[in-house]
Amino acid sequence: MNKDFNENKEKYVDSFSDKGLSDKLSNSSFSKSFLIKVHILWEVLKSPATPLTVKLGIIAVLGYFICPIDLIPDFIPVLGHSDDLALIVAELAYIASYITPEIERKVYSRFSQ
């Protein structure tokens, strides 16, 4: 894994950017509710007020979401994203105290247009 990461570092770094996340989300037909949840995680991750331990958990969940290798492959209709959704919902419950009204406004305004 370490060798793979070093050889493909730029690809991994690009995935963890606003553009990388947008590319992943635009390539599939996710519900608006799912998109909102992912964007809330992303905004909490970017917040300077979020502790490192919380950021590491978010990185793990978003990394699993972005990774093409899943417990349940994404190409399976309906079930394909259920493992991703379960992790995202669990992480949102865990980090609920770090979701500020400003983050919610920012994300919801992005989807109200």
FIKOLZA-1660 file (N, C-alpha, C; in steps of 0.1 Angstrom, whole numbers, plus 5000, padded with zeros to 4 digits):
% residues 113
   i   px   py   pz ch aa at
   1 5008 4988 5000  A  M  N
   1 5000 5000 5000  A  M CA
   1 5009 5013 5000  A  M  C
   2 5019 5013 5008  A  N  N
   2 5028 5024 5009  A  N CA
   2 5034 5027 4996  A  N  C
   3 5039 5016 4989  A  K  N
   3 5045 5018 4976  A  K CA
   3 5035 5024 4966  A  K  C
   4 5023 5018 4966  A  D  N
   4 5012 5023 4957  A  D CA
   4 5009 5037 4960  A  D  C
   5 5008 5041 4973  A  F  N
   5 5005 5055 4976  A  F CA
   5 5016 5064 4971  A  F  C
   6 5029 5060 4973  A  N  N
   6 5040 5069 4968  A  N CA
   6 5040 5070 4953  A  N  C
   7 5037 5060 4946  A  E  N
   7 5037 5060 4931  A  E CA
   7 5025 5068 4926  A  E  C
   8 5014 5068 4933  A  N  N
   8 5002 5074 4928  A  N CA
   8 4997 5086 4937  A  N  C
   9 5007 5092 4944  A  K  N
   9 5004 5102 4954  A  K CA
   9 4995 5114 4947  A  K  C
  10 4999 5118 4936  A  E  N
  10 4992 5129 4929  A  E CA
  10 4977 5126 4927  A  E  C
  11 4975 5114 4922  A  K  N
  11 4961 5109 4920  A  K CA
  11 4953 5109 4933  A  K  C
  12 4959 5104 4944  A  Y  N
  12 4952 5104 4956  A  Y CA
  12 4949 5118 4962  A  Y  C
  13 4959 5127 4960  A  V  N
  13 4958 5141 4965  A  V CA
  13 4947 5148 4957  A  V  C
  14 4947 5145 4944  A  D  N
  14 4937 5152 4935  A  D CA
  14 4923 5147 4939  A  D  C
  15 4921 5135 4944  A  S  N
  15 4908 5129 4948  A  S CA
  15 4903 5137 4960  A  S  C
  16 4912 5141 4969  A  F  N
  16 4907 5148 4981  A  F CA
  16 4908 5163 4979  A  F  C
  17 4901 5168 4969  A  S  N
  17 4900 5182 4966  A  S CA
  17 4885 5185 4963  A  S  C
  18 4881 5197 4962  A  D  N
  18 4867 5200 4959  A  D CA
  18 4864 5194 4945  A  D  C
  19 4874 5195 4936  A  K  N
  19 4871 5190 4922  A  K CA
  19 4870 5175 4922  A  K  C
  20 4879 5168 4930  A  G  N
  20 4879 5153 4931  A  G CA
  20 4866 5148 4936  A  G  C
  21 4861 5155 4947  A  L  N
  21 4848 5151 4953  A  L CA
  21 4837 5154 4943  A  L  C
  22 4837 5165 4936  A  S  N
  22 4827 5169 4927  A  S CA
  22 4827 5159 4915  A  S  C
  23 4838 5155 4910  A  D  N
  23 4839 5145 4900  A  D CA
  23 4833 5132 4904  A  D  C
  24 4836 5127 4916  A  K  N
  24 4830 5114 4921  A  K CA
  24 4815 5116 4921  A  K  C
  25 4810 5127 4927  A  L  N
  25 4796 5128 4929  A  L CA
  25 4788 5131 4915  A  L  C
  26 4795 5137 4906  A  S  N
  26 4788 5140 4893  A  S CA
  26 4788 5128 4884  A  S  C
  27 4796 5118 4886  A  N  N
  27 4796 5106 4878  A  N CA
  27 4786 5095 4882  A  N  C
  28 4778 5098 4891  A  S  N
  28 4768 5089 4896  A  S CA
  28 4755 5096 4898  A  S  C
  29 4744 5088 4899  A  S  N
  29 4731 5094 4902  A  S CA
  29 4728 5093 4917  A  S  C
  30 4733 5101 4925  A  F  N
  30 4731 5101 4939  A  F CA
  30 4718 5110 4942  A  F  C
  31 4711 5107 4953  A  S  N
  31 4700 5115 4956  A  S CA
  31 4705 5128 4962  A  S  C
  32 4697 5138 4962  A  K  N
  32 4700 5151 4968  A  K CA
  32 4704 5150 4983  A  K  C
  33 4697 5142 4990  A  S  N
  33 4699 5139 5004  A  S CA
  33 4713 5133 5006  A  S  C
  34 4717 5124 4998  A  F  N
  34 4730 5118 4999  A  F CA
  34 4741 5128 4996  A  F  C
  35 4739 5136 4986  A  L  N
  35 4749 5147 4982  A  L CA
  35 4750 5157 4993  A  L  C
  36 4740 5161 5000  A  I  N
  36 4740 5170 5011  A  I CA
  36 4749 5164 5022  A  I  C
  37 4747 5151 5025  A  K  N
  37 4754 5145 5036  A  K CA
  37 4769 5145 5033  A  K  C
  38 4773 5141 5021  A  V  N
  38 4787 5141 5017  A  V CA
  38 4793 5155 5018  A  V  C
  39 4786 5165 5013  A  H  N
  39 4791 5179 5013  A  H CA
  39 4792 5184 5028  A  H  C
  40 4783 5180 5037  A  I  N
  40 4785 5184 5051  A  I CA
  40 4798 5178 5056  A  I  C
  41 4800 5165 5054  A  L  N
  41 4813 5159 5058  A  L CA
  41 4825 5167 5053  A  L  C
  42 4824 5171 5040  A  W  N
  42 4835 5178 5034  A  W CA
  42 4838 5191 5040  A  W  C
  43 4827 5199 5043  A  E  N
  43 4828 5212 5049  A  E CA
  43 4833 5211 5063  A  E  C
  44 4829 5201 5071  A  V  N
  44 4834 5199 5085  A  V CA
  44 4849 5196 5084  A  V  C
  45 4853 5188 5074  A  L  N
  45 4867 5184 5072  A  L CA
  45 4875 5197 5070  A  L  C
  46 4870 5206 5062  A  K  N
  46 4878 5218 5058  A  K CA
  46 4878 5228 5069  A  K  C
  47 4869 5227 5079  A  S  N
  47 4868 5237 5089  A  S CA
  47 4880 5237 5098  A  S  C
  48 4886 5249 5101  A  P  N
  48 4898 5250 5110  A  P CA
  48 4894 5246 5124  A  P  C
  49 4882 5247 5128  A  A  N
  49 4877 5244 5141  A  A CA
  49 4876 5229 5144  A  A  C
  50 4877 5221 5134  A  T  N
  50 4875 5207 5136  A  T CA
  50 4888 5201 5141  A  T  C
  51 4887 5193 5152  A  P  N
  51 4900 5187 5157  A  P CA
  51 4905 5176 5147  A  P  C
  52 4918 5174 5148  A  L  N
  52 4925 5164 5139  A  L CA
  52 4918 5150 5140  A  L  C
  53 4915 5146 5152  A  T  N
  53 4909 5132 5153  A  T CA
  53 4896 5131 5146  A  T  C
  54 4888 5141 5146  A  V  N
  54 4875 5141 5138  A  V CA
  54 4878 5142 5123  A  V  C
  55 4888 5150 5119  A  K  N
  55 4892 5151 5105  A  K CA
  55 4897 5137 5100  A  K  C
  56 4904 5130 5108  A  L  N
  56 4909 5116 5104  A  L CA
  56 4897 5107 5101  A  L  C
  57 4887 5107 5110  A  G  N
  57 4875 5099 5108  A  G CA
  57 4868 5102 5095  A  G  C
  58 4867 5115 5092  A  I  N
  58 4860 5120 5080  A  I CA
  58 4868 5116 5068  A  I  C
  59 4882 5117 5069  A  I  N
  59 4890 5113 5058  A  I CA
  59 4889 5098 5055  A  I  C
  60 4888 5090 5065  A  A  N
  60 4886 5076 5063  A  A CA
  60 4873 5073 5056  A  A  C
  61 4862 5079 5061  A  V  N
  61 4849 5077 5054  A  V CA
  61 4848 5082 5040  A  V  C
  62 4853 5094 5038  A  L  N
  62 4853 5099 5024  A  L CA
  62 4863 5091 5015  A  L  C
  63 4874 5086 5021  A  G  N
  63 4883 5078 5013  A  G CA
  63 4877 5065 5009  A  G  C
  64 4869 5059 5018  A  Y  N
  64 4862 5047 5015  A  Y CA
  64 4851 5050 5004  A  Y  C
  65 4845 5061 5005  A  F  N
  65 4835 5065 4995  A  F CA
  65 4841 5067 4981  A  F  C
  66 4853 5074 4981  A  I  N
  66 4859 5077 4968  A  I CA
  66 4866 5064 4962  A  I  C
  67 4871 5055 4970  A  C  N
  67 4878 5043 4966  A  C CA
  67 4868 5034 4957  A  C  C
  68 4873 5030 4946  A  P  N
  68 4865 5021 4938  A  P CA
  68 4863 5007 4943  A  P  C
  69 4871 5003 4953  A  I  N
  69 4870 4990 4959  A  I CA
  69 4861 4991 4972  A  I  C
  70 4849 4985 4972  A  D  N
  70 4840 4986 4983  A  D CA
  70 4836 4972 4988  A  D  C
  71 4831 4972 5000  A  L  N
  71 4825 4959 5005  A  L CA
  71 4814 4955 4995  A  L  C
  72 4805 4964 4991  A  I  N
  72 4795 4961 4981  A  I CA
  72 4798 4970 4969  A  I  C
  73 4802 4964 4958  A  P  N
  73 4806 4972 4946  A  P CA
  73 4795 4982 4942  A  P  C
  74 4800 4994 4938  A  D  N
  74 4790 5005 4935  A  D CA
  74 4782 5002 4923  A  D  C
  75 4786 4993 4914  A  F  N
  75 4778 4991 4902  A  F CA
  75 4766 4982 4904  A  F  C
  76 4764 4977 4916  A  I  N
  76 4752 4969 4919  A  I CA
  76 4741 4978 4922  A  I  C
  77 4730 4978 4914  A  P  N
  77 4719 4987 4916  A  P CA
  77 4713 4987 4930  A  P  C
  78 4710 4998 4935  A  V  N
  78 4704 5000 4948  A  V CA
  78 4714 4997 4960  A  V  C
  79 4719 4985 4960  A  L  N
  79 4727 4981 4971  A  L CA
  79 4741 4987 4970  A  L  C
  80 4745 4990 4958  A  G  N
  80 4759 4994 4956  A  G CA
  80 4764 5006 4964  A  G  C
  81 4756 5015 4968  A  H  N
  81 4760 5026 4976  A  H CA
  81 4755 5025 4991  A  H  C
  82 4749 5014 4994  A  S  N
  82 4744 5013 5008  A  S CA
  82 4755 5012 5018  A  S  C
  83 4766 5006 5015  A  D  N
  83 4777 5006 5025  A  D CA
  83 4783 5020 5026  A  D  C
  84 4784 5027 5015  A  D  N
  84 4789 5041 5016  A  D CA
  84 4779 5050 5025  A  D  C
  85 4766 5048 5022  A  L  N
  85 4756 5056 5029  A  L CA
  85 4757 5053 5044  A  L  C
  86 4758 5040 5048  A  A  N
  86 4758 5036 5062  A  A CA
  86 4770 5043 5069  A  A  C
  87 4782 5043 5063  A  L  N
  87 4793 5049 5069  A  L CA
  87 4792 5064 5070  A  L  C
  88 4786 5070 5060  A  I  N
  88 4784 5085 5060  A  I CA
  88 4775 5089 5070  A  I  C
  89 4764 5082 5072  A  V  N
  89 4754 5085 5082  A  V CA
  89 4759 5083 5096  A  V  C
  90 4767 5072 5098  A  A  N
  90 4773 5070 5111  A  A CA
  90 4783 5081 5114  A  A  C
  91 4791 5085 5105  A  E  N
  91 4801 5095 5107  A  E CA
  91 4794 5109 5110  A  E  C
  92 4783 5112 5103  A  L  N
  92 4776 5124 5106  A  L CA
  92 4770 5124 5120  A  L  C
  93 4765 5112 5125  A  A  N
  93 4760 5111 5139  A  A CA
  93 4772 5114 5149  A  A  C
  94 4783 5108 5145  A  Y  N
  94 4795 5109 5154  A  Y CA
  94 4800 5124 5155  A  Y  C
  95 4799 5131 5144  A  I  N
  95 4805 5145 5144  A  I CA
  95 4794 5156 5145  A  I  C
  96 4782 5152 5149  A  A  N
  96 4771 5162 5149  A  A CA
  96 4774 5175 5156  A  A  C
  97 4782 5174 5166  A  S  N
  97 4785 5186 5174  A  S CA
  97 4794 5196 5166  A  S  C
  98 4801 5191 5156  A  Y  N
  98 4809 5200 5148  A  Y CA
  98 4803 5205 5135  A  Y  C
  99 4790 5202 5133  A  I  N
  99 4783 5207 5122  A  I CA
  99 4776 5220 5126  A  I  C
 100 4782 5231 5122  A  T  N
 100 4778 5244 5127  A  T CA
 100 4766 5249 5118  A  T  C
 101 4759 5259 5122  A  P  N
 101 4748 5265 5114  A  P CA
 101 4754 5271 5101  A  P  C
 102 4766 5276 5102  A  E  N
 102 4773 5282 5090  A  E CA
 102 4775 5271 5079  A  E  C
 103 4780 5259 5084  A  I  N
 103 4783 5248 5075  A  I CA
 103 4770 5244 5068  A  I  C
 104 4759 5242 5076  A  E  N
 104 4746 5238 5071  A  E CA
 104 4741 5248 5061  A  E  C
 105 4742 5261 5064  A  R  N
 105 4737 5272 5054  A  R CA
 105 4745 5271 5041  A  R  C
 106 4758 5269 5042  A  K  N
 106 4767 5269 5031  A  K CA
 106 4763 5257 5022  A  K  C
 107 4761 5245 5028  A  V  N
 107 4758 5233 5020  A  V CA
 107 4744 5234 5014  A  V  C
 108 4734 5238 5023  A  Y  N
 108 4720 5238 5018  A  Y CA
 108 4718 5249 5007  A  Y  C
 109 4725 5260 5008  A  S  N
 109 4724 5270 4998  A  S CA
 109 4729 5265 4985  A  S  C
 110 4739 5257 4985  A  R  N
 110 4745 5251 4973  A  R CA
 110 4735 5242 4966  A  R  C
 111 4725 5236 4973  A  F  N
 111 4715 5228 4967  A  F CA
 111 4702 5234 4965  A  F  C
 112 4700 5246 4970  A  S  N
 112 4687 5253 4968  A  S CA
 112 4686 5260 4955  A  S  C
 113 4697 5261 4947  A  Q  N
 113 4697 5269 4935  A  Q CA
 113 4690 5261 4924  A  Q  C
% end
